[in-house]
Amino acid sequence: MDKIVLKQGKVMNDIENKILKLCKEKNAIILAHNYQRDEVQKIATATGDSLQLARIAKDSDAEIIVTAGVYFMAETAAILSPDKKILIPKLEAGCPLAEMITKDDILKIKEDYPGYSIVTYVNSTSEVKSISDIVCTSSNAVNVVNNIENNNIFFTPDRNLAQWTIKHSDKNIKFWDGFCPVHQRIDPKYVKKLKKDYSGSKFVAHPECSPEVLELADYICSTSGLYKFVSESEAKDFIIGTEKGVLYKLKLENPDKNFLMASDDLVCVNMKKITIESILEALEKEQYVVSVSDTVRERALSAVEKMVNIT
């Protein structure tokens, strides 16, 4: 079999060749989250954050979408693309943050806080989205909240993104006590040490980080915003406050810049459950199919579309 060379000049190995061949034969694409393994991002048709990937899936002519991410991302793709076969290579690739709130929790919030609008982070299950008023992302949470007519907001499930939003809103915002275990590992003391050791460096943090960490950040943004900021900045050293998978693209696009992780343990083990071997098996067997019931899908889609209309 002929070797296939990627645009960045890296030669495909046998497994990667098989994957690309199957994608062509089955009219499939591979969408990898920015936190994925380097080799998964390398073979992906496209990389991005969760909502970016769902939109790519929706706009694609592909019949099969392989979601190289965690389960809620595959569900989001299924919500936006009910006519396509959505696959996830590992069923056990879940998101701890998304699992910190359930449909029953949302129903209890509605009971305890009547008249509040439920704003739910996209890092949530399809069932939770389906009974929320509107969905948001890490990059548009402030905009979504500030453009809702209701002054009373209950934000789920991420407490840190909620508190970041509160700092930029005059609204009455309550929030659920969920969090991302990876971003929660960042110690502000360690960040302070890095900033001292590397004077002139820029600390870029994801809004899922704790308020204490965000206070130290030079720039706070989603993963897509991170790439843009680094590429446009004149700084040479960057402290990265998010999952280490982003280093693959950062180094590829900025070979003359240096990157330091804000913690030695910024690894999402659930993301890393996806391997190129599991992607190959998913394509060969067309497993594991992720679907959402029509009722849940229609309600969740409504919450997503309200966000799109605002932003």
C-alpha positions in Angstrom: 0.0 0.0 0.0 1.3 3.4 -0.9 2.3 5.7 1.9 0.1 8.8 2.4 1.7 12.0 3.5 -0.2 14.6 5.6 0.1 18.3 4.9 2.4 18.7 7.9 4.8 16.3 6.2 4.3 13.3 8.5 4.1 9.9 6.8 1.2 7.6 7.7 1.8 4.2 9.3 -0.2 1.1 8.3 -3.0 1.6 10.8 -3.4 5.2 9.7 -3.4 4.1 6.1 -6.2 1.6 6.9 -8.2 4.3 8.6 -8.0 6.8 5.7 -8.9 4.0 3.3 -12.0 3.1 5.3 -13.0 6.7 5.6 -12.9 7.0 1.8 -14.7 3.7 1.2 -17.5 4.4 3.8 -17.8 8.2 3.3 -16.7 8.7 6.9 -14.9 11.5 8.7 -13.0 11.6 12.1 -13.6 14.6 14.3 -11.1 14.9 17.2 -11.4 17.1 20.2 -8.4 19.4 21.0 -7.6 17.3 24.1 -7.1 14.1 22.1 -3.9 12.1 21.8 -1.4 13.5 19.3 -1.7 10.6 17.0 -5.5 10.9 17.0 -5.4 14.6 16.1 -2.9 13.8 13.4 -5.3 11.3 11.6 -8.4 13.4 12.2 -10.4 15.0 9.4 -10.8 18.0 11.7 -10.0 19.1 15.2 -11.8 21.5 17.5 -13.9 22.1 20.6 -17.1 20.1 21.2 -19.5 22.5 19.6 -17.2 23.2 16.6 -17.0 19.5 15.9 -20.8 19.1 16.2 -21.2 21.8 13.7 -18.7 20.3 11.3 -20.6 17.0 11.6 -23.8 18.8 10.7 -22.4 20.5 7.7 -20.5 17.5 6.4 -21.7 15.3 3.5 -20.3 12.3 5.3 -22.6 9.4 6.2 -20.5 8.2 9.2 -19.0 10.5 11.9 -16.4 9.1 14.2 -16.3 11.2 17.3 -12.9 11.1 18.9 -13.9 12.7 22.2 -16.1 11.9 25.1 -19.7 10.6 25.1 -21.6 13.9 25.4 -19.8 15.2 22.3 -21.1 12.2 20.3 -24.6 12.9 21.7 -24.3 16.6 20.6 -23.3 15.5 17.1 -26.4 13.1 17.1 -28.6 16.0 18.2 -27.5 18.2 15.3 -27.1 15.3 12.7 -29.9 12.8 13.2 -29.5 11.6 9.6 -25.9 10.4 10.1 -24.4 7.5 11.9 -22.5 8.8 14.9 -19.8 6.5 16.3 -17.7 6.7 19.4 -14.7 4.3 19.5 -14.9 3.8 23.3 -18.3 3.7 25.1 -16.5 4.3 28.4 -15.1 7.6 27.3 -17.3 9.7 29.5 -17.0 13.2 31.0 -16.9 13.5 34.8 -18.2 17.1 34.6 -21.2 16.1 32.4 -21.9 13.3 34.8 -22.1 15.6 37.8 -25.7 16.6 37.0 -28.7 14.6 35.9 -32.2 15.2 34.5 -33.6 14.7 38.0 -31.2 17.3 39.4 -32.5 19.8 36.8 -36.1 19.0 37.7 -35.3 19.7 41.4 -33.6 23.0 40.5 -36.8 24.0 38.6 -38.8 23.1 41.7 -36.6 25.0 44.1 -36.0 28.0 41.9 -39.2 28.7 40.1 -39.0 31.5 37.5 -35.3 31.0 36.9 -33.9 30.3 33.4 -31.7 27.2 33.3 -28.5 27.9 31.4 -26.5 24.7 30.8 -23.0 24.3 29.6 -22.6 22.2 26.5 -20.5 19.8 28.6 -23.7 17.9 29.7 -25.8 15.0 28.6 -28.5 15.2 26.0 -31.2 14.6 28.7 -29.9 17.6 30.7 -29.8 19.8 27.6 -33.4 18.7 26.7 -34.9 20.2 29.9 -32.7 23.3 30.1 -33.8 26.6 28.7 -30.6 27.3 26.7 -27.2 25.9 26.2 -23.9 27.8 26.2 -20.2 27.2 25.5 -17.1 28.3 27.4 -16.6 31.1 24.9 -20.1 32.5 24.8 -21.4 31.8 28.3 -21.2 35.5 29.3 -22.9 36.6 26.1 -25.7 34.1 26.4 -26.5 35.0 30.0 -26.4 38.7 29.4 -28.8 38.4 26.5 -31.5 36.4 28.2 -34.4 38.5 29.2 -34.8 36.8 32.5 -32.7 38.4 35.3 -32.7 35.2 37.4 -30.3 32.5 36.1 -29.4 29.1 37.3 -26.2 28.0 35.7 -25.2 24.3 35.3 -23.1 22.2 35.8 -19.7 24.0 36.0 -19.3 26.2 39.1 -16.1 27.8 37.8 -17.5 28.8 34.4 -20.5 30.1 36.3 -18.4 32.2 38.6 -16.4 33.6 35.6 -19.8 34.6 34.1 -20.9 36.2 37.3 -17.9 38.5 37.2 -19.1 39.8 33.8 -22.8 40.1 34.5 -25.2 42.1 36.7 -27.8 39.3 36.8 -28.8 37.2 39.7 -26.9 33.9 39.0 -27.1 30.7 41.1 -25.0 27.7 40.1 -24.6 24.0 40.4 -21.5 22.7 42.2 -19.9 20.8 39.3 -16.4 21.1 38.0 -13.8 19.6 35.6 -11.4 17.5 37.6 -8.6 18.2 35.2 -8.8 22.0 35.4 -9.4 21.8 39.2 -5.8 20.3 39.6 -4.2 23.6 38.7 -2.6 25.1 41.8 -2.4 28.9 41.9 0.9 28.7 43.9 2.5 26.7 41.1 1.3 29.1 38.5 2.8 32.0 40.5 6.1 30.2 40.6 6.1 29.7 36.8 5.2 33.3 36.2 8.1 34.4 38.4 10.6 31.9 36.8 9.5 32.9 33.3 9.1 36.6 33.4 7.4 37.9 30.3 5.4 34.7 29.8 1.7 34.8 29.2 -0.6 32.6 31.3 -3.6 31.5 29.3 -6.3 29.7 31.2 -9.6 28.0 30.4 -12.7 29.4 32.2 -13.2 25.9 33.8 -10.3 26.8 36.1 -11.0 27.9 39.6 -11.5 31.6 40.3 -8.1 31.7 42.2 -6.3 30.5 39.1 -8.3 32.8 36.7 -7.2 35.8 38.7 -3.6 35.1 37.6 -4.4 34.7 33.9 -3.3 37.1 31.2 -6.0 35.7 29.0 -9.0 33.5 29.6 -10.5 31.6 26.7 -11.8 28.4 25.2 -9.4 26.1 23.4 -10.2 27.7 20.1 -9.5 31.1 21.6 -6.2 29.7 23.0 -4.8 28.9 19.5 -5.7 32.4 18.2 -4.2 34.2 21.2 -0.9 32.4 21.0 -0.5 32.8 17.3 -1.2 36.5 17.5 0.9 37.2 20.6 4.4 38.5 20.4 5.3 36.7 23.6 7.7 33.7 23.3 6.8 31.8 26.5 3.3 30.6 27.4 1.9 28.9 30.5 -1.0 26.7 29.4 -3.9 26.3 31.8 -5.9 23.5 30.1 -5.6 19.9 29.1 -2.2 19.0 27.6 -3.7 17.7 24.3 -3.7 21.3 23.0 0.1 21.2 22.8 0.0 19.2 19.6 -1.5 22.0 17.6 0.2 24.8 19.5 3.6 23.4 18.7 2.7 22.6 15.2 1.5 26.2 14.5 4.1 28.0 16.7 7.4 26.1 16.4 9.4 29.2 17.6 7.4 29.5 20.9 7.8 27.7 24.2 4.9 26.1 26.2 4.8 25.3 29.9 1.9 23.4 31.5 0.3 25.0 34.5 0.3 21.6 36.2 2.2 18.3 35.6 -1.1 16.4 35.7 -3.4 18.1 33.1 -4.4 14.9 31.4 -8.1 13.9 30.8 -7.9 10.1 31.1 -11.3 9.7 29.5 -10.2 11.6 26.4 -7.1 9.4 26.2 -9.2 6.3 26.1 -9.6 6.9 22.4 -6.7 5.5 20.4 -6.0 5.1 16.7 -6.5 1.4 17.2 -10.0 1.9 18.6 -10.8 4.3 15.7 -9.8 1.7 13.2 -12.0 -0.9 15.0 -14.9 1.6 15.1 -14.7 2.1 11.4 -14.3 -1.6 10.6 -17.3 -2.7 12.7 -19.2 0.6 12.6 -19.3 0.6 16.4 -20.4 2.1 18.8 -23.4 3.9 17.5 -24.6 6.9 19.6 -28.2 8.0 19.1 -30.7 10.3 20.9 -34.4 9.7 21.1 -36.6 12.0 18.9 -38.2 13.6 22.0 -34.9 14.4 23.7 -33.2 15.4 20.5 -35.9 17.9 19.6 -35.9 19.6 23.0 -32.1 19.6 23.2 -31.9 21.0 19.7 -34.2 23.8 20.7 -31.9 24.8 23.6 -28.9 24.8 21.3 -30.7 26.8 18.6 -31.6 29.5 21.2 -27.9 29.9 21.9 -27.1 30.1 18.2 -29.7 32.8 17.7 -28.2 34.9 20.6 -24.6 34.5 19.6 
